[in-house]
Amino acid sequence: MLKAYKYRMYPNKEQVKQIWQHIGTCRFLYNWSLEQKIKAYQSENKSLNMYDLNMMLPELKKEFVWMKETNAQSLQAVNRNVETAFKYFFRKKADFPKFKSKKNPVQSFQVPQSYDVLTGENKVKLPKIGVVKTILHRTFEGSLKTATVSATNTGKYYISVLVDDGLKEPEPSPFNSKTTIGIDVGLTSFLVTSNGDKTDNPRYLKNALARLKHLQQLVARKVKGSNNRHKAVCKVAVLHEQIANQRSDFLHQHSYQYVSENQAIAVETLNVTGMLKNHCLARSISDVGWSEFFRQLEYKCTNYGKTLLKIGQFEPSSKMCSVCGTINHDLTLKDRVWTCTSCSNTHDRDINAAINIKKMALQGQNLLPSFRVGTTR
Protein backbone atom coordinates (compact mmCIF):
# COMPACT_ATOMS: atom_id res chain seq x y z
CA MET A 1 0.00 0.00 0.00
CA LEU A 2 1.32 3.42 -0.95
CA LYS A 3 1.58 6.12 1.71
CA ALA A 4 3.01 9.62 1.57
CA TYR A 5 5.00 11.23 4.38
CA LYS A 6 5.55 14.98 4.34
CA TYR A 7 8.49 16.62 6.14
CA ARG A 8 9.75 20.18 6.59
CA MET A 9 13.14 20.90 5.01
CA TYR A 10 15.70 23.53 6.04
CA PRO A 11 18.08 24.02 3.10
CA ASN A 12 21.01 26.45 3.22
CA LYS A 13 21.34 29.41 0.85
CA GLU A 14 23.13 27.42 -1.86
CA GLN A 15 20.60 24.58 -1.65
CA VAL A 16 17.71 27.06 -1.83
CA LYS A 17 19.21 28.38 -5.05
CA GLN A 18 19.50 24.85 -6.46
CA ILE A 19 15.95 23.94 -5.43
CA TRP A 20 14.54 26.98 -7.23
CA GLN A 21 16.69 26.18 -10.24
CA HIS A 22 15.15 22.70 -10.37
CA ILE A 23 11.67 24.18 -9.96
CA GLY A 24 12.21 26.71 -12.73
CA THR A 25 13.68 24.17 -15.14
CA CYS A 26 10.87 21.67 -14.54
CA ARG A 27 8.26 24.40 -15.02
CA PHE A 28 9.94 25.48 -18.25
CA LEU A 29 10.05 21.90 -19.54
CA TYR A 30 6.41 21.28 -18.65
CA ASN A 31 5.29 24.32 -20.64
CA TRP A 32 7.61 23.42 -23.51
CA SER A 33 6.37 19.81 -23.66
CA LEU A 34 2.75 20.91 -23.48
CA GLU A 35 3.36 23.34 -26.33
CA GLN A 36 5.02 20.60 -28.43
CA LYS A 37 2.06 18.26 -27.94
CA ILE A 38 -0.40 20.98 -28.94
CA LYS A 39 1.60 21.99 -32.03
CA ALA A 40 2.11 18.38 -33.14
CA TYR A 41 -1.62 17.70 -32.95
CA GLN A 42 -2.63 20.94 -34.69
CA SER A 43 -0.09 20.75 -37.53
CA GLU A 44 0.37 17.00 -38.10
CA ASN A 45 -2.62 15.51 -36.27
CA LYS A 46 -0.04 13.53 -34.31
CA SER A 47 0.01 12.71 -30.62
CA LEU A 48 3.39 12.84 -28.87
CA ASN A 49 3.76 10.48 -25.92
CA MET A 50 6.12 10.60 -22.97
CA TYR A 51 8.85 8.68 -24.78
CA ASP A 52 8.76 11.02 -27.79
CA LEU A 53 9.22 14.00 -25.49
CA ASN A 54 12.07 12.31 -23.62
CA MET A 55 13.85 11.69 -26.94
CA MET A 56 13.82 15.46 -27.53
CA LEU A 57 15.51 16.22 -24.22
CA PRO A 58 19.17 15.84 -25.38
CA GLU A 59 18.72 18.38 -28.18
CA LEU A 60 16.84 20.70 -25.86
CA LYS A 61 19.71 20.57 -23.35
CA LYS A 62 22.14 21.57 -26.09
CA GLU A 63 20.02 24.62 -26.83
CA PHE A 64 19.50 25.51 -23.16
CA VAL A 65 22.73 24.49 -21.44
CA TRP A 66 21.48 25.48 -17.98
CA MET A 67 19.06 22.53 -18.08
CA LYS A 68 22.01 20.17 -17.54
CA GLU A 69 22.30 21.43 -13.95
CA THR A 70 18.94 19.82 -13.14
CA ASN A 71 18.48 16.16 -12.25
CA ALA A 72 17.74 14.28 -15.50
CA GLN A 73 15.19 11.98 -13.86
CA SER A 74 13.25 14.99 -12.57
CA LEU A 75 12.99 16.22 -16.15
CA GLN A 76 11.71 12.86 -17.35
CA ALA A 77 9.13 12.91 -14.55
CA VAL A 78 7.86 16.22 -15.97
CA ASN A 79 7.05 14.58 -19.31
CA ARG A 80 5.30 11.77 -17.48
CA ASN A 81 3.16 14.37 -15.70
CA VAL A 82 2.28 16.00 -19.03
CA GLU A 83 1.08 12.66 -20.40
CA THR A 84 -0.88 11.97 -17.21
CA ALA A 85 -2.58 15.37 -17.48
CA PHE A 86 -3.80 14.50 -20.99
CA LYS A 87 -5.01 11.08 -19.84
CA TYR A 88 -7.15 12.70 -17.16
CA PHE A 89 -8.47 15.15 -19.74
CA PHE A 90 -9.45 12.45 -22.24
CA ARG A 91 -11.09 10.44 -19.47
CA LYS A 92 -13.08 13.57 -18.55
CA LYS A 93 -11.63 13.68 -15.06
CA ALA A 94 -10.00 17.10 -15.49
CA ASP A 95 -9.92 20.14 -17.74
CA PHE A 96 -7.48 20.60 -20.61
CA PRO A 97 -3.90 20.90 -19.26
CA LYS A 98 -2.81 24.46 -18.51
CA PHE A 99 0.60 26.06 -18.70
CA LYS A 100 2.33 26.41 -15.34
CA SER A 101 2.94 29.86 -13.87
CA LYS A 102 5.73 31.02 -11.58
CA LYS A 103 3.07 32.97 -9.65
CA ASN A 104 1.48 29.83 -8.22
CA PRO A 105 1.68 29.86 -4.40
CA VAL A 106 3.26 26.38 -4.32
CA GLN A 107 6.03 25.31 -6.69
CA SER A 108 7.43 21.79 -6.83
CA PHE A 109 9.48 19.19 -8.71
CA GLN A 110 9.72 15.42 -8.44
CA VAL A 111 12.64 13.10 -7.74
CA PRO A 112 11.68 9.58 -8.94
CA GLN A 113 14.74 7.80 -7.52
CA SER A 114 18.42 8.12 -6.53
CA TYR A 115 17.59 9.95 -3.32
CA ASP A 116 17.91 8.75 0.25
CA VAL A 117 16.22 9.49 3.57
CA LEU A 118 18.77 9.45 6.42
CA THR A 119 16.39 8.85 9.32
CA GLY A 120 18.96 8.77 12.09
CA GLU A 121 20.58 12.03 10.98
CA ASN A 122 17.41 14.01 10.15
CA LYS A 123 18.66 14.59 6.62
CA VAL A 124 17.57 13.87 3.06
CA LYS A 125 20.06 13.35 0.24
CA LEU A 126 18.87 14.72 -3.11
CA PRO A 127 20.67 14.35 -6.47
CA LYS A 128 22.36 17.56 -7.70
CA ILE A 129 21.41 19.30 -4.44
CA GLY A 130 23.14 17.29 -1.72
CA VAL A 131 22.26 16.54 1.88
CA VAL A 132 19.47 18.78 3.19
CA LYS A 133 18.52 19.15 6.85
CA THR A 134 15.01 17.73 7.33
CA ILE A 135 12.86 17.20 10.42
CA LEU A 136 11.88 13.52 10.07
CA HIS A 137 9.23 13.53 12.79
CA ARG A 138 7.65 10.26 11.57
CA THR A 139 9.37 6.99 10.74
CA PHE A 140 8.27 4.58 8.02
CA GLU A 141 9.11 1.16 6.66
CA GLY A 142 9.07 0.17 3.01
CA SER A 143 10.64 0.97 -0.34
CA LEU A 144 11.04 4.57 -1.45
CA LYS A 145 9.09 5.70 -4.50
CA THR A 146 8.81 9.20 -5.96
CA ALA A 147 9.65 12.17 -3.74
CA THR A 148 8.21 15.63 -4.32
CA VAL A 149 10.09 18.73 -3.19
CA SER A 150 7.88 21.80 -2.81
CA ALA A 151 8.39 25.44 -1.92
CA THR A 152 5.71 27.84 -0.70
CA ASN A 153 5.51 31.59 -1.25
CA THR A 154 6.09 32.03 2.49
CA GLY A 155 9.65 30.69 2.19
CA LYS A 156 9.03 27.17 3.52
CA TYR A 157 10.33 23.98 1.94
CA TYR A 158 8.88 20.49 2.18
CA ILE A 159 9.52 17.02 0.85
CA SER A 160 6.77 14.44 0.40
CA VAL A 161 8.09 10.88 0.27
CA LEU A 162 5.94 8.18 -1.30
CA VAL A 163 6.54 4.81 0.37
CA ASP A 164 5.35 1.33 -0.56
CA ASP A 165 5.09 -0.63 2.70
CA GLY A 166 4.33 -3.89 0.87
CA LEU A 167 1.02 -4.39 2.68
CA LYS A 168 -2.33 -4.87 0.98
CA GLU A 169 -5.22 -2.53 1.55
CA PRO A 170 -7.40 -3.86 4.40
CA GLU A 171 -10.66 -5.46 3.43
CA PRO A 172 -13.69 -3.28 4.26
CA SER A 173 -15.37 -4.29 7.50
CA PRO A 174 -19.00 -5.48 7.32
CA PHE A 175 -21.54 -2.82 8.23
CA ASN A 176 -25.23 -2.44 8.94
CA SER A 177 -27.64 0.35 9.82
CA LYS A 178 -26.31 0.59 13.38
CA THR A 179 -22.66 0.96 12.33
CA THR A 180 -23.38 3.40 9.48
CA ILE A 181 -23.69 7.16 9.83
CA GLY A 182 -25.15 9.64 7.36
CA ILE A 183 -23.50 13.04 6.92
CA ASP A 184 -25.04 16.12 5.34
CA VAL A 185 -22.72 19.09 4.78
CA GLY A 186 -23.79 22.71 4.72
CA LEU A 187 -22.74 26.32 5.21
CA THR A 188 -24.49 27.24 8.47
CA SER A 189 -23.45 23.96 10.08
CA PHE A 190 -20.35 22.38 8.59
CA LEU A 191 -21.92 18.95 8.92
CA VAL A 192 -24.98 17.32 10.45
CA THR A 193 -25.13 13.61 11.17
CA SER A 194 -28.02 11.19 11.10
CA ASN A 195 -27.60 10.91 14.89
CA GLY A 196 -28.61 14.55 15.26
CA ASP A 197 -25.13 15.94 15.98
CA LYS A 198 -24.23 19.31 14.47
CA THR A 199 -20.79 20.80 13.92
CA ASP A 200 -20.60 24.54 13.45
CA ASN A 201 -18.83 26.00 10.43
CA PRO A 202 -15.60 27.62 11.76
CA ARG A 203 -15.49 30.16 8.87
CA TYR A 204 -11.73 30.70 9.07
CA LEU A 205 -11.56 32.91 5.98
CA LYS A 206 -14.54 35.05 6.98
CA ASN A 207 -13.07 35.64 10.45
CA ALA A 208 -9.79 36.79 8.91
CA LEU A 209 -11.26 39.06 6.21
CA ALA A 210 -10.73 42.28 8.18
CA ARG A 211 -7.05 41.50 8.77
CA LEU A 212 -6.66 40.32 5.18
CA LYS A 213 -8.20 43.52 3.83
CA HIS A 214 -5.80 45.63 5.91
CA LEU A 215 -2.74 43.70 4.70
CA GLN A 216 -3.83 43.94 1.06
CA GLN A 217 -4.29 47.68 1.44
CA LEU A 218 -0.70 47.91 2.69
CA VAL A 219 0.44 46.02 -0.43
CA ALA A 220 -1.43 48.46 -2.69
CA ARG A 221 0.31 51.44 -1.07
CA LYS A 222 3.81 50.13 -1.64
CA VAL A 223 5.91 50.85 -4.74
CA LYS A 224 5.95 47.94 -7.17
CA GLY A 225 9.28 46.13 -7.14
CA SER A 226 10.37 47.56 -3.78
CA ASN A 227 11.52 45.51 -0.79
CA ASN A 228 8.70 46.92 1.33
CA ARG A 229 6.13 45.68 -1.16
CA HIS A 230 7.75 42.25 -1.12
CA LYS A 231 7.53 42.18 2.69
CA ALA A 232 3.87 43.22 2.56
CA VAL A 233 3.08 40.51 0.00
CA CYS A 234 4.76 37.94 2.26
CA LYS A 235 2.51 38.98 5.16
CA VAL A 236 -0.56 38.39 3.01
CA ALA A 237 0.80 34.97 1.99
CA VAL A 238 1.48 34.04 5.62
CA LEU A 239 -2.10 34.88 6.60
CA HIS A 240 -3.50 32.81 3.72
CA GLU A 241 -1.26 29.93 4.81
CA GLN A 242 -2.51 30.19 8.39
CA ILE A 243 -6.12 30.07 7.19
CA ALA A 244 -5.40 27.03 4.99
CA ASN A 245 -3.61 25.25 7.85
CA GLN A 246 -6.49 25.91 10.25
CA ARG A 247 -9.01 24.58 7.76
CA SER A 248 -6.89 21.52 6.98
CA ASP A 249 -6.45 20.69 10.67
CA PHE A 250 -10.20 21.05 11.27
CA LEU A 251 -11.05 18.76 8.34
CA HIS A 252 -8.48 16.14 9.36
CA GLN A 253 -9.78 15.99 12.92
CA HIS A 254 -13.41 15.52 11.91
CA SER A 255 -12.77 13.13 9.03
CA TYR A 256 -10.63 10.91 11.29
CA GLN A 257 -13.27 11.04 14.03
CA TYR A 258 -16.09 9.74 11.85
CA VAL A 259 -13.91 7.16 10.10
CA SER A 260 -12.69 5.74 13.41
CA GLU A 261 -16.14 5.68 15.05
CA ASN A 262 -18.13 4.05 12.22
CA GLN A 263 -17.83 1.11 9.85
CA ALA A 264 -19.50 2.97 6.97
CA ILE A 265 -20.13 6.63 6.15
CA ALA A 266 -22.88 7.80 3.81
CA VAL A 267 -22.52 11.14 2.02
CA GLU A 268 -24.16 12.96 -0.85
CA THR A 269 -22.34 13.55 -4.14
CA LEU A 270 -21.99 17.30 -4.67
CA ASN A 271 -21.05 19.21 -7.81
CA VAL A 272 -18.84 21.67 -5.95
CA THR A 273 -17.35 23.09 -9.16
CA GLY A 274 -20.78 23.96 -10.43
CA MET A 275 -21.84 25.41 -7.09
CA LEU A 276 -18.81 27.73 -7.12
CA LYS A 277 -20.28 29.48 -10.17
CA ASN A 278 -22.81 31.06 -7.81
CA HIS A 279 -20.92 34.27 -7.01
CA CYS A 280 -23.07 34.91 -3.93
CA LEU A 281 -21.94 31.67 -2.28
CA ALA A 282 -18.58 30.96 -3.93
CA ARG A 283 -16.42 32.37 -1.14
CA SER A 284 -18.39 30.61 1.60
CA ILE A 285 -18.29 27.29 -0.28
CA SER A 286 -14.54 27.59 -0.82
CA ASP A 287 -14.03 28.47 2.83
CA VAL A 288 -15.89 25.43 4.14
CA GLY A 289 -13.78 22.94 2.12
CA TRP A 290 -16.32 20.29 1.12
CA SER A 291 -14.19 18.74 -1.63
CA GLU A 292 -11.18 18.34 0.66
CA PHE A 293 -13.36 16.84 3.40
CA PHE A 294 -14.78 14.21 1.03
CA ARG A 295 -11.28 13.48 -0.30
CA GLN A 296 -10.01 12.87 3.21
CA LEU A 297 -12.97 10.65 4.04
CA GLU A 298 -12.34 8.58 0.93
CA TYR A 299 -8.66 7.84 1.45
CA LYS A 300 -9.02 7.33 5.21
CA CYS A 301 -11.84 4.85 4.67
CA THR A 302 -9.58 2.97 2.26
CA ASN A 303 -6.62 2.98 4.67
CA TYR A 304 -8.63 1.87 7.72
CA GLY A 305 -10.86 -0.71 6.06
CA LYS A 306 -14.08 1.31 6.22
CA THR A 307 -16.71 1.94 3.52
CA LEU A 308 -17.70 5.28 2.03
CA LEU A 309 -21.19 5.20 0.52
CA LYS A 310 -22.29 7.90 -1.92
CA ILE A 311 -25.76 8.75 -3.15
CA GLY A 312 -26.57 10.73 -6.29
CA GLN A 313 -26.50 14.51 -6.26
CA PHE A 314 -30.12 14.74 -7.47
CA GLU A 315 -31.64 12.61 -4.70
CA PRO A 316 -34.32 14.59 -2.75
CA SER A 317 -32.62 14.10 0.61
CA SER A 318 -33.81 17.44 2.02
CA LYS A 319 -37.34 17.39 0.59
CA MET A 320 -38.23 13.80 1.52
CA CYS A 321 -39.80 12.99 4.86
CA SER A 322 -37.50 10.51 6.63
CA VAL A 323 -40.51 8.86 8.30
CA CYS A 324 -43.06 8.25 5.56
CA GLY A 325 -41.21 9.16 2.35
CA THR A 326 -43.46 12.03 1.29
CA ILE A 327 -41.70 14.59 -0.90
CA ASN A 328 -42.27 18.27 -0.16
CA HIS A 329 -41.75 20.01 -3.51
CA ASP A 330 -42.50 23.43 -1.98
CA LEU A 331 -39.47 23.34 0.32
CA THR A 332 -37.05 26.25 -0.23
CA LEU A 333 -33.58 27.01 1.08
CA LYS A 334 -34.92 29.41 3.71
CA ASP A 335 -37.09 26.67 5.26
CA ARG A 336 -34.91 25.22 8.02
CA VAL A 337 -37.79 23.43 9.79
CA TRP A 338 -40.83 21.93 8.07
CA THR A 339 -43.78 19.69 8.87
CA CYS A 340 -44.81 16.72 6.74
CA THR A 341 -48.45 16.95 5.60
CA SER A 342 -48.84 13.15 5.51
CA CYS A 343 -47.52 12.04 8.89
CA SER A 344 -47.43 15.45 10.68
CA ASN A 345 -43.82 14.94 11.78
CA THR A 346 -41.77 18.12 12.17
CA HIS A 347 -38.26 17.91 10.73
CA ASP A 348 -35.08 19.86 11.12
CA ARG A 349 -34.06 20.24 7.48
CA ASP A 350 -30.40 19.23 7.93
CA ILE A 351 -30.97 16.31 10.31
CA ASN A 352 -33.74 15.01 8.05
CA ALA A 353 -31.37 15.20 5.06
CA ALA A 354 -28.65 13.28 6.93
CA ILE A 355 -31.12 10.53 7.90
CA ASN A 356 -32.32 10.27 4.29
CA ILE A 357 -28.74 10.12 2.99
CA LYS A 358 -28.07 7.18 5.31
CA LYS A 359 -31.28 5.39 4.33
CA MET A 360 -30.76 5.90 0.59
CA ALA A 361 -27.18 4.64 0.82
CA LEU A 362 -28.19 1.52 2.74
CA GLN A 363 -31.04 0.86 0.29
CA GLY A 364 -28.44 0.84 -2.46
CA GLN A 365 -26.64 -1.88 -0.49
CA ASN A 366 -29.91 -3.81 -0.02
CA LEU A 367 -29.67 -3.37 3.74
CA LEU A 368 -32.92 -1.42 4.11
CA PRO A 369 -36.31 -1.70 2.39
CA SER A 370 -37.24 1.04 -0.05
CA PHE A 371 -39.42 3.99 0.94
CA ARG A 372 -43.10 3.83 0.24
CA VAL A 373 -43.57 7.31 -1.12
CA GLY A 374 -46.82 8.88 0.01
CA THR A 375 -48.65 11.93 -1.30
CA THR A 376 -46.61 14.84 -2.58
CA ARG A 377 -47.04 18.53 -2.33
N, C-alpha and C positions, 0 to 999 in steps of 0.2 A: 504494500500500500504506500502511495506517495504522500509525503507530508512536507510542508515548507516551514522553515525556521528562520525568523527574521531577527537580525542583530544590528546594533548600532556600531558604526565604525568611526575611528578617530584618526584619519590620515594626516600626515605632516604636509607642509606647504608644497613640497615637490610631488608627493603622491596626489594631492588635490589637483594639481596641474595635469597630471597624467590621467586621472579619472575623468576630468572634463574634456581632455583630448580624446579619450575613448568615446565619451558620450557624443561629442561633436562629430567625430568620424562616422559613428554608427548612424547618427541621424542623417548625415549627408548621404550615406550609402542607401539608407532606406528610401529617401526621396528620389535618389538617382535610379534605383531599381524599379520603384513604382512608375517613374516616368518612362523607363525603357519598356515595361510591360504594356503601358497604355499606348505608346507609339507603335510598338510591334503589332498590336491588335488593330489599330486604326489604319496603318499603312499596308500591312501585309496579311491582315486577318490571321495572325499567328499568335499563339500563346506561349510565352516564355515561362519555363518552370524554374525551380530553385537551382537545378544543376546547370541550366543555361546561364543563369546570372552568375553562378560561381565561376564558370569558365571565363567570364569577362573580367573577373577581378584582377588577374595579373596585368592586363593591359591598362586597366584603370589605375593601378598602383604606379605604373610607369608615368602616367600623365599627372597624377597627384602623388608626389613622392612622400608627402607627410602621412599618407595612409599606412605606410610600412611600419610606423611607430605604434600602430594599434594591433592588438592580438588578432591573428588571422582567423581563429575559430570564432571570435566574437563577430567578425564581419560575415562569416558564413551563416551564423545564427540570424543575422539581420535578414538575409535572403530567405531563410526558412520562415521568418515571421511575415514577410511579404506574401509568400505563398499561402500561409495559413490565413492571412487576412482575406485573400481572395476566396479561399474555400468557404469561410464563414459567410462571405457575401453571396456566393452562388447557392449556398444552402439556406439563404434567407434568414440567417441568424444575426446578421450585422449589416450596417450600411456599407456603401462602396468605400474602400480604403482611402484615407485622407493623408495628405503630406504632413509630416511632423514639423512642429514649430519649436524654436528655442525658447519661446515664451511660456511653454507649458510649465505648471508649477512643480512637476516631478519629471526628472530626466533620468534615463537608465540605459544600461547595456548589459548583455548577457555574457557569461563565461561558461560554455558547455562542459569543459573539462580542463585538465592540467592545472587545477587549483587545489589547495589543501587547507583544511581547517585544523589549526593547532590548538586543540581544546585546552591542554594543560598550560599553555602560554598566553591564552587570550589573544590570539593572533590569527589572521587569515593570510595565506600566501596566494597572490594573484599574478598571473603571467603578465610581463611587461611593466608591472607596477611594483611588485615586491611584497614584503611582509607588512601588513597593515594592522595596527592595534585595533582589536575588536572585543567588545564585552560579550562573551559567550555565556549568557546567563542561563541557558538551557542546554542540556546534553542530549545527544541522540545516538542511535545505533542504526547502521545500515550503509548502503553504498551511496556515494555522492552523485547527484545528477547535475542539472544546470543550476548555476548560481546567477542571481541578478543583482547587480550593484546599482543603487539608485541615489540620487541627490535631490534634496528639496530646495525650494527657493528661500528657505530660512537658514541655509548653510549646514544642514545635517546630512549625514551619509549613512546608508544602510546597505546590508547585504542579506538577501533572501536565499537560503540554501534549500534546494529540493532534495529530499532524501527518500530512498526506497528501502523501507525496513524489512522487506521480504515477507511480510505478513499479508494474508488475504483480508479483504473487507469482511467484517463480522456479518453474519446472517441476521436479517431483521427479526426482532423478537415478535412472537405472536401478540395480537392485541384484540381488544373487544371494546364495547361501549364504555366500560368502566375505566379502562386504561387509555382512552383517547380523549383529547381535549380539542375543542374548536376555538379558533382565534379569529377575531374580526378586528382589523386595523382601522384607524381613523385619525382625524386631526385634533378634535377636542380631547379625546382619550387616545393615547398611542395604541393601546390594544385593549380589547375586552374579551374575556374568555367565556366559554359555555358554562363555567361554574359560577359566573356572576362577578368575577374579579375585574377591576378596572385599574389600568396603569395610566397615569397622567402623562400628557405630552410635555417633555422638558423644554421644548422650544429654545434650544441653545442659540440658534442664529438670531431669533427675534429678541432675546434678552441682551444680545451683544450689539444690536443695531445702532444704538446711540453712540457707543464707543467706536464702532466701525465707521460711522459717519464722520465723527471728529477726526479720526486718523486719515481718512480719505480727503478731508478738507485740507489737512496739513500737507498732504502730497500735492494737491492742486496749487498750493501757494509757493511751492519750491520751484527753483529754476531747473528746467529739464537738463539732464546730464550732470547735475551737481552732486556732490557727496551727500549733502543734506537731503536731497530728494531720494537718493538711494537708501539712506537710513530710514526715511519716512515710509518708503515702500516696504522695507523689511519689517517694520512694525505692523503694517497691515497684513503682511504674509504670516507673521507670528500669530496674530489674532485669529486669522482664518484657520491656521493649524490647530490652535487650541480648541476652537469650535468643533473641528473635524474629529479631534481626539476625544473630546467629551461625548460626542454622538456615537463614535465607534465603541467606546467603553460601555456606554449605556446599552447599545444593541447587543454587544457580546454577553453582558451579564444576563439580560432577559432571554436571549436565545438559548444560552446554556441552561438557564433555570428550567425552561419548559421542556427542553430535550432530556434533561436528567430526571425530571419528575414524571414523564409520561412515556408510554410505549409507542404512541402514534399521535401526530399533530395534524389537524385539519385546517387548511387555510383556503382563501379564495384567490383565484388567479386574477391579477390586476394588470391592466394596460397602463403602467405608470408613465410610459413615454407619451401616450396619447393624452393622459390627464395633465401632463405638464404644459400642454398647449393652451390650457385655460390660464390666462395671464393673471386672473384674480387669485388663483390658488397655487400657482407654480412655485412661489417661494416657500409657502408653508409645506407643500408636498415634498420639495427637495430637502427641507429642514428636518422632516420627520424620518426620512431614510427607509421607506418601505422596501425598496429593491434590495438594499444591503441586508436588511433584517431577514427577508426571505432567502437570500443567498446563504447567510449564516445558518439558518435553520436547515437548509438542504444539505450542506456539507457536514454539519454536526450530526444530523440524523444518520448520514452514511457512515461516519466514523464510529458512532456509538451503537450501531445496530438498531436504530429506531426507524420508523416509517413516517414519511411526510405525504399526506394526502391532499390533493388539490381538486377543487371543484371549478367548474367553468365560470368565466367572468360575467356571463349573462344570467346566471341563476338568481331567482328572486329571493335572496336570503333575507333581505330587510323587509320586503313586502309580504312575506308569507308568515302566517300564524304558526308558531312552533308547536301549538297544541292540536289544532284541527286541520291545518293545511290550507286555510282560506287565504287567498291572495287579495291584498288591499291595493288596488291600482291607483287609488287617490293619494297614496302616501307621498309626501314631498320631503325634501332635505331638512326643512325647518321643523318637521314633526319628529320630536325626540321620544315621545311617548304616545302610543295609540292603543285603541281598544278594538278587538275583533268583533265584528257584527254577528258572527255565527255562534261563537262560544262565550262571548262577553269577557274574555280574558284581556287584562291590560298588560301591555308589553313595553319594556324599555327597548327602544329601537336597536341599540347596539348589542345588548345581551341576547335579544331575540335572534339577531343575525348570526351571532356566534353559535347559538344552539342549532340553528338551521344549517350552518356550514358543517357542523359535526354530523348531523343526521344525514345530510346529502352525501357526505364523504363515505360514511359507513354503509349507506344504501348502495353506493357504487361498489363496495366490497362484499355485498350480499350479507351484511351483518345486521341490518335492520330492515323491517318491511317498509314498503313505499308508502308515502302519504296518500291519504284519501282526500283529495282536494274537494272542499265544500263550495259554497256559493262565493262568487266574487263580486267585488264592488267596482 
